Amino acid sequence: MNDFEIHWVDLEREPREKPDPRYPFGIDRDASEGKQPACTAQLPYPARRCGFYVVICKRCGLDAVVTTAGRVDDPRSIKLPCKRG
Protein backbone atom coordinates (compact mmCIF):
# COMPACT_ATOMS: atom_id res chain seq x y z
CA MET A 1 0.00 0.00 0.00
CA ASN A 2 1.25 3.48 -0.83
CA ASP A 3 1.09 5.57 2.35
CA PHE A 4 1.93 8.86 0.62
CA GLU A 5 0.37 11.23 -1.87
CA ILE A 6 3.12 12.94 -3.84
CA HIS A 7 2.48 15.92 -6.10
CA TRP A 8 5.19 17.68 -8.07
CA VAL A 9 4.90 21.41 -8.75
CA ASP A 10 6.85 22.47 -11.84
CA LEU A 11 8.40 25.94 -11.56
CA GLU A 12 9.27 25.74 -15.27
CA ARG A 13 12.92 26.67 -14.73
CA GLU A 14 16.00 24.74 -15.75
CA PRO A 15 18.85 24.30 -13.27
CA ARG A 16 21.52 27.02 -13.25
CA GLU A 17 24.07 25.39 -10.97
CA LYS A 18 26.06 22.20 -11.44
CA PRO A 19 25.03 19.20 -9.31
CA ASP A 20 26.91 18.31 -6.15
CA PRO A 21 29.38 15.58 -7.21
CA ARG A 22 28.99 13.87 -3.81
CA TYR A 23 25.48 12.74 -4.81
CA PRO A 24 25.62 11.34 -8.35
CA PHE A 25 22.63 9.07 -7.65
CA GLY A 26 20.46 11.45 -5.64
CA ILE A 27 20.15 12.14 -1.96
CA ASP A 28 17.99 10.65 0.79
CA ARG A 29 16.64 13.50 2.92
CA ASP A 30 15.96 12.93 6.62
CA ALA A 31 13.48 15.40 8.08
CA SER A 32 12.58 13.15 11.03
CA GLU A 33 15.04 14.84 13.43
CA GLY A 34 15.57 11.39 14.94
CA LYS A 35 11.95 11.07 16.06
CA GLN A 36 10.24 7.69 16.04
CA PRO A 37 8.14 6.37 14.50
CA ALA A 38 9.12 7.67 11.09
CA CYS A 39 8.38 6.67 7.51
CA THR A 40 10.24 7.11 4.25
CA ALA A 41 8.56 8.26 1.05
CA GLN A 42 10.21 7.39 -2.25
CA LEU A 43 10.16 10.37 -4.59
CA PRO A 44 10.03 10.28 -8.39
CA TYR A 45 13.69 10.65 -9.36
CA PRO A 46 15.12 12.63 -10.97
CA ALA A 47 12.77 15.59 -11.21
CA ARG A 48 12.33 17.12 -14.66
CA ARG A 49 13.60 20.55 -13.58
CA CYS A 50 13.29 23.10 -10.79
CA GLY A 51 10.21 22.65 -8.65
CA PHE A 52 9.08 20.93 -5.49
CA TYR A 53 7.25 17.87 -4.25
CA VAL A 54 4.35 18.13 -1.82
CA VAL A 55 4.37 14.92 0.23
CA ILE A 56 1.29 14.01 2.29
CA CYS A 57 1.12 10.99 4.60
CA LYS A 58 -2.24 9.23 4.18
CA ARG A 59 -1.98 7.67 7.64
CA CYS A 60 -1.21 10.62 9.91
CA GLY A 61 -1.79 13.67 7.70
CA LEU A 62 1.73 15.10 7.98
CA ASP A 63 2.75 17.12 4.95
CA ALA A 64 6.12 18.33 3.74
CA VAL A 65 7.65 20.18 0.83
CA VAL A 66 10.86 18.98 -0.84
CA THR A 67 12.60 21.15 -3.43
CA THR A 68 14.07 19.86 -6.70
CA ALA A 69 16.52 21.29 -9.20
CA GLY A 70 16.25 18.84 -12.07
CA ARG A 71 19.74 17.47 -11.41
CA VAL A 72 21.26 14.14 -10.39
CA ASP A 73 21.69 15.39 -6.81
CA ASP A 74 17.92 15.83 -6.35
CA PRO A 75 16.21 14.07 -3.43
CA ARG A 76 15.10 10.52 -4.18
CA SER A 77 13.43 9.97 -0.79
CA ILE A 78 12.41 11.79 2.36
CA LYS A 79 12.11 10.39 5.87
CA LEU A 80 9.35 12.04 7.92
CA PRO A 81 8.34 11.72 11.57
CA CYS A 82 4.88 10.33 12.24
CA LYS A 83 2.47 12.98 13.42
CA ARG A 84 0.69 10.37 15.57
CA GLY A 85 3.93 9.32 17.31
C-alpha atoms as a printed R data frame, in Angstrom:
   type eleno elety resid chain resno      x      y       z
1  ATOM     1    CA   MET     A     1  0.000  0.000   0.000
2  ATOM     2    CA   ASN     A     2  1.249  3.484  -0.827
3  ATOM     3    CA   ASP     A     3  1.085  5.574   2.351
4  ATOM     4    CA   PHE     A     4  1.932  8.860   0.625
5  ATOM     5    CA   GLU     A     5  0.370 11.234  -1.872
6  ATOM     6    CA   ILE     A     6  3.117 12.939  -3.840
7  ATOM     7    CA   HIS     A     7  2.482 15.921  -6.097
8  ATOM     8    CA   TRP     A     8  5.194 17.684  -8.068
9  ATOM     9    CA   VAL     A     9  4.904 21.409  -8.753
10 ATOM    10    CA   ASP     A    10  6.848 22.471 -11.839
11 ATOM    11    CA   LEU     A    11  8.403 25.940 -11.556
12 ATOM    12    CA   GLU     A    12  9.269 25.739 -15.267
13 ATOM    13    CA   ARG     A    13 12.921 26.669 -14.729
14 ATOM    14    CA   GLU     A    14 15.997 24.744 -15.753
15 ATOM    15    CA   PRO     A    15 18.848 24.304 -13.266
16 ATOM    16    CA   ARG     A    16 21.521 27.018 -13.252
17 ATOM    17    CA   GLU     A    17 24.074 25.388 -10.969
18 ATOM    18    CA   LYS     A    18 26.060 22.201 -11.440
19 ATOM    19    CA   PRO     A    19 25.029 19.200  -9.307
20 ATOM    20    CA   ASP     A    20 26.915 18.313  -6.154
21 ATOM    21    CA   PRO     A    21 29.382 15.584  -7.211
22 ATOM    22    CA   ARG     A    22 28.991 13.869  -3.813
23 ATOM    23    CA   TYR     A    23 25.480 12.740  -4.805
24 ATOM    24    CA   PRO     A    24 25.618 11.344  -8.346
25 ATOM    25    CA   PHE     A    25 22.627  9.068  -7.645
26 ATOM    26    CA   GLY     A    26 20.458 11.447  -5.635
27 ATOM    27    CA   ILE     A    27 20.147 12.143  -1.957
28 ATOM    28    CA   ASP     A    28 17.988 10.654   0.788
29 ATOM    29    CA   ARG     A    29 16.642 13.502   2.923
30 ATOM    30    CA   ASP     A    30 15.962 12.928   6.621
31 ATOM    31    CA   ALA     A    31 13.476 15.398   8.082
32 ATOM    32    CA   SER     A    32 12.584 13.149  11.035
33 ATOM    33    CA   GLU     A    33 15.038 14.835  13.428
34 ATOM    34    CA   GLY     A    34 15.571 11.388  14.945
35 ATOM    35    CA   LYS     A    35 11.949 11.069  16.056
36 ATOM    36    CA   GLN     A    36 10.243  7.686  16.036
37 ATOM    37    CA   PRO     A    37  8.138  6.367  14.504
38 ATOM    38    CA   ALA     A    38  9.123  7.668  11.089
39 ATOM    39    CA   CYS     A    39  8.376  6.667   7.505
40 ATOM    40    CA   THR     A    40 10.238  7.106   4.248
41 ATOM    41    CA   ALA     A    41  8.560  8.259   1.052
42 ATOM    42    CA   GLN     A    42 10.207  7.387  -2.253
43 ATOM    43    CA   LEU     A    43 10.159 10.369  -4.594
44 ATOM    44    CA   PRO     A    44 10.033 10.283  -8.392
45 ATOM    45    CA   TYR     A    45 13.688 10.649  -9.362
46 ATOM    46    CA   PRO     A    46 15.119 12.626 -10.974
47 ATOM    47    CA   ALA     A    47 12.771 15.585 -11.208
48 ATOM    48    CA   ARG     A    48 12.334 17.115 -14.658
49 ATOM    49    CA   ARG     A    49 13.597 20.546 -13.585
50 ATOM    50    CA   CYS     A    50 13.288 23.105 -10.787
51 ATOM    51    CA   GLY     A    51 10.209 22.654  -8.651
52 ATOM    52    CA   PHE     A    52  9.078 20.934  -5.491
53 ATOM    53    CA   TYR     A    53  7.252 17.871  -4.248
54 ATOM    54    CA   VAL     A    54  4.355 18.127  -1.823
55 ATOM    55    CA   VAL     A    55  4.370 14.924   0.229
56 ATOM    56    CA   ILE     A    56  1.294 14.009   2.292
57 ATOM    57    CA   CYS     A    57  1.118 10.987   4.601
58 ATOM    58    CA   LYS     A    58 -2.236  9.232   4.176
59 ATOM    59    CA   ARG     A    59 -1.985  7.672   7.644
60 ATOM    60    CA   CYS     A    60 -1.210 10.620   9.913
61 ATOM    61    CA   GLY     A    61 -1.786 13.666   7.695
62 ATOM    62    CA   LEU     A    62  1.727 15.098   7.981
63 ATOM    63    CA   ASP     A    63  2.745 17.118   4.954
64 ATOM    64    CA   ALA     A    64  6.116 18.334   3.739
65 ATOM    65    CA   VAL     A    65  7.655 20.182   0.826
66 ATOM    66    CA   VAL     A    66 10.863 18.979  -0.838
67 ATOM    67    CA   THR     A    67 12.596 21.148  -3.429
68 ATOM    68    CA   THR     A    68 14.071 19.861  -6.698
69 ATOM    69    CA   ALA     A    69 16.522 21.291  -9.198
70 ATOM    70    CA   GLY     A    70 16.250 18.842 -12.074
71 ATOM    71    CA   ARG     A    71 19.741 17.470 -11.405
72 ATOM    72    CA   VAL     A    72 21.265 14.144 -10.394
73 ATOM    73    CA   ASP     A    73 21.687 15.392  -6.807
74 ATOM    74    CA   ASP     A    74 17.925 15.835  -6.350
75 ATOM    75    CA   PRO     A    75 16.215 14.073  -3.428
76 ATOM    76    CA   ARG     A    76 15.096 10.525  -4.181
77 ATOM    77    CA   SER     A    77 13.434  9.974  -0.791
78 ATOM    78    CA   ILE     A    78 12.414 11.793   2.361
79 ATOM    79    CA   LYS     A    79 12.113 10.395   5.872
80 ATOM    80    CA   LEU     A    80  9.352 12.044   7.918
81 ATOM    81    CA   PRO     A    81  8.338 11.725  11.571
82 ATOM    82    CA   CYS     A    82  4.885 10.327  12.244
83 ATOM    83    CA   LYS     A    83  2.467 12.983  13.424
84 ATOM    84    CA   ARG     A    84  0.689 10.366  15.569
85 ATOM    85    CA   GLY     A    85  3.927  9.317  17.308
